[in-house]
């Protein structure tokens, strides 16, 4: 049984072969490469807290609220 990574690599290779003859794809790839060299392709920044801190923040807010009520 193939791992997910192996399946993904195969899919990428198949798609690259499909697009290797497409001039629009080649042009798009060149534009993206040029943007990367110029530093114009910015990766998105996510502002969500890490998964393990969501519960802690909620728990802390509940405890803070309980201490005010007492």
Backbone as a ProteinNet text record, in pm:
[ID]
protein_1_A
[PRIMARY]
XXXXXXXXXXXXXXXXXXXXXXXXXXXXXXXXXXXXXXXXXXXXXXXXXXXXXXXXXXXXXXXXXXXXXX
[TERTIARY]
84.3	0	89	55.1	136.1	97.5	196.2	169.1	109.8	55.7	-3.9	100.4	220.9	328.3	362.8	367.6	398.7	288.2	163	50.6	55.1	89	98.1	210.7	324.4	436.1	399.6	329.8	286.1	189.6	96.2	-1.2	66.7	163.4	236.9	310.3	374.6	446.8	352.5	236.1	138.4	90.8	60.4	12.9	122	245.8	355.9	371.6	355.2	363.9	250.2	130.2	16.3	41.4	99	117.1	247.3	333.4	463.1	450.5	343.3	323.7	233.4	173.5	80.8	159.3	149.8	225.3	175.3	44.9	-9.3	44.8	55.4	109.1	254.9	331.1	473.2	488.9	404.8	411	375	272.2	232.8	344.5	407.8	517.2	633.5	663.5	771	737	611.1	568.1	579.8	535.5	543.7	688.4	775.5	917.5	978.4	939.9	991.7	941.5	814.9	760.6	832.4	865.6	936.1	1074.7	1143.2	1276.5	1272	1163.7	1149.5	1094.3	1050.9	997	853.8	780.5	643.1	540.2	580.3	486.4	497.1	405.6	408.1	321.8	376.4	301.1	203.1	82.5	-16.1	26.2	0.3	24.2	-109	-109.3	-230.4	-222.2	-329.4	-329.7	-400.1	-437.7	-502	-399.1	-437.4	-343	-320	-214.5	-186.4	-300.6	-323.8	-437.4	-438	-325.2	-322.4	-341.6	-337	-354.9	-498.5	-581.4	-720.3	-793.1	-780.9	-848	-795.6	-666.5	-607.1	-659.9	-670	-720.3	-864.8	-944.4	-1085	-1093.9	-1016.1	-1015.3	-972.9	-870.7	-823.2	-930.7	-1001.3	-1105.4	-1220	-1251.8	-1356.3	-1312.8	-1189.2	-1139.4	-1131.5	-1093.4	-1088	-1228.8	-1326.5	-1463.5	-1516.5	-1482.7	-1526.9	-1465.7	-1341.1	-1278.2	-1340.1	-1391.8	-1458	-1593.5	-1662.4	-1796.7	-1785.4	-1684.1	-1670.4	-1641
-118.2	0	124.7	219.3	339.8	441.6	515	618.8	740.6	828.8	950.3	1035	1040.9	1118	1061.1	928.4	865.4	892.7	884.9	914.1	1058.9	1147.5	1289.2	1314	1250.5	1265.5	1214.7	1102.3	1048.9	1144.9	1199.2	1292.2	1416.5	1467.1	1585.8	1556.3	1440.6	1403.9	1393	1331.4	1316.7	1453.6	1541.2	1675.2	1756.4	1741.6	1811.6	1764.2	1636	1583.1	1637.5	1646.3	1700.7	1845.6	1921	2064	2099.5	2003	2033.5	2087.7	2055	2101.8	2225	2262.1	2375.2	2506.5	2591.3	2717.1	2813.6	2813.4	2901.9	2864.4	2734.8	2689.1	2727.6	2711.9	2749.5	2898.3	2978.4	3123.2	3159.3	3095.1	3119.2	3079.5	2966.9	2920.9	3019	3074.6	3173.7	3299.6	3342.7	3461.9	3437.4	3320.2	3287.7	3279.9	3222.4	3214.9	3354.2	3441.4	3578.4	3655	3635.8	3700.6	3652.5	3524.1	3469.1	3530.6	3547	3607.3	3751.7	3822.5	3962.5	3978.7	3868.2	3873.6	3921.5	3906.8	3954.7	3848.7	3726	3620.7	3598	3654.6	3646.8	3531	3450.2	3340.4	3397.5	3340.6	3394.5	3372.2	3472.2	3460.4	3429.4	3328.5	3290.7	3340.2	3400.6	3458.2	3369.1	3249.2	3159.8	3108.8	3097.4	3042.8	2894	2841.2	2698.7	2618.6	2500	2418.4	2393.5	2363.8	2329.2	2451.3	2572.3	2690	2741.7	2694	2740.9	2699.9	2572.5	2523.8	2591.8	2617.7	2681.6	2824.3	2897.2	3034.9	3036.3	2943.5	2935.8	2898.3	2801	2757.8	2872.4	2946	3058.6	3166.9	3192.6	3295.5	3251.8	3122.7	3072.9	3087.6	3052.2	3063	3208	3294.9	3437.2	3487.6	3441.9	3483	3429.9	3304.2	3245.5	3317.6	3359.4	3427.4	3565.1	3626.6	3757.2	3738.9	3628.4	3603.3	3573.6	3502.7	3463.5	3584.2
0	0	0	-84.4	-97.2	10.2	53.2	151.7	81.3	158.5	105	32.2	86	23.1	-114.3	-125	-254.1	-356.1	-311.9	-400.7	-447.6	-358.2	-392.1	-492.4	-472.1	-565.5	-704.2	-710.7	-839.4	-909	-833.8	-889.6	-942.3	-869.6	-914.7	-1044	-1053.8	-1175.8	-1294.9	-1274	-1382.3	-1429.7	-1336.2	-1372.2	-1441.4	-1398.1	-1463.8	-1608.2	-1631.4	-1767.9	-1853.7	-1796.7	-1870.2	-1909.6	-1817.6	-1838.7	-1910	-1934.5	-1994.3	-2136.6	-2206.4	-2343.5	-2351.2	-2242.7	-2240.2	-2227.7	-2330.2	-2330.1	-2223.9	-2197.8	-2093.8	-1956.3	-1932	-1804.5	-1789.5	-1896.1	-1891.7	-1865.4	-1930.7	-1910.3	-1766.4	-1713.7	-1574.8	-1479.7	-1506.4	-1421.2	-1423.1	-1539.6	-1550.4	-1471.7	-1479.6	-1405.2	-1255.3	-1211.6	-1068.9	-1021.9	-1104	-1068.5	-1059.1	-1151.6	-1150.9	-1028.2	-994.5	-875.2	-749.7	-746.2	-630.9	-617.8	-730.5	-728.4	-680	-716.6	-676.9	-534.8	-476.3	-341.1	-336.1	-446.4	-451.7	-413.6	-407.6	-368	-218	-146.4	-0.7	45.9	131.9	189.5	291.3	299.4	393.3	538.5	621.6	765.4	832.6	913.3	983.2	1126.6	1173	1306.4	1408	1368.7	1463.6	1563.4	1688.3	1786.9	1760.2	1815.4	1799.9	1861.3	1810.8	1852.4	2002.4	2060.8	2203	2293.5	2240.3	2325.8	2324.6	2231.9	2227.5	2354.6	2391.9	2512	2637.1	2641.2	2757.3	2773.9	2664.4	2671.7	2718.5	2668.9	2710.1	2857.8	2899.3	3038.8	3130.4	3090.2	3171.1	3181.2	3070.9	3075.3	3166.1	3167.9	3257.7	3403.1	3434.2	3571.2	3616.1	3528.5	3561	3595.4	3514.7	3536.1	3670	3704.8	3829.9	3950.9	3940.6	4051.5	4075.2	3972.1	3987.3	4055.1	4024.4	4081.5	4229.5	4272	4413.4	4493.2
[MASK]
++++++++++++++++++++++++++++++++++++++++++++++++++++++++++++++++++++++

